[in-house]
Amino acid sequence: MREKVLNKIIERASSIWKTEPSAMSEETVFADMNPKSVHYSQMTTFLEDVFDIEVPYMNFKRCRTFGEAADYIVELLED
């Protein structure tokens, strides 16, 4: 499941930041992408729609890397 979540994060991030998905991985750091609040909002809304869960924006924003974000989403899915 983690791999599927990570792939969805990368899919959405590549769309938001106009970057090739192959240039991103679980080690990709959100801060390196120069994110704005709207980017986090777009990401959480997308993940909510894909996985039919509620993703608390502020908690998601605390994730440093795409991998940490994937772990957080997996935790939400297991609850």
N, C-alpha and C positions, 0 to 999 in steps of 0.2 A: 504494500500500500504506500509506503514511504516514497518509493520510486515514482509511482503514479502522481502523487502529490507534488513531488519535486519537478516532474515534467510539466505539470500544469502551471506551477509558479514560473518556470522558465518560459513556457509558451506565452503567458501573459506579460511577463517582463520584456520579452523580445518585442512584443507589440507596443508596449508603453514607451520603451526607450529606443525603439527602432534599431535593434541590435540583433545580429544573427544568434539563434538559439545555441549554436555550436560554440559560441564565444562565452557561454555562461555555464556554471556548474554549481554544485552545492557549496563550493568555497567562495562564490561570488558574494561580495560585500555590498549590501544595500547602499551604504554611504558612498561607495565608488560610483554609483549610478546617478549621484546628485538628485536624490528623490525629493519631491515636494509632497505635501500632505495629500494632494489630489491623486498622486501615484499610489500611495498606500491605500487610499479609499477605493481606487479602481481595482487594485489587487484583491482587497478583502471582499469586495462585492462580487468579483469574478469567482473567487473560491467559495463564497457562500452559495452562489448559483450552481456551481459544478458539483459540490459535495453536499448540498442541502443541509448546511449547518450555519450557526451564527458564529462569526469570527470577530471577537472584540478588537476594534481598531487599535486602541492604545497598546494592548498586549502584543498584537502582531507587529506594531511599529518598533517594539523593543528587540525584535529579532535582528541580530547583526548580519547573518548570512542567509542565503537561500536555504541552506541545509537546516539551520536553526528554525527557519520559518516552516519548512516541511515537517520537522519534528513536532512543532507546535500544532500544526493542523492535524497531524496523526493523533496527537493527544486528544484534541477536541473530538475527533471521530470515534475514539475509543470510549469516551465518557457517555 
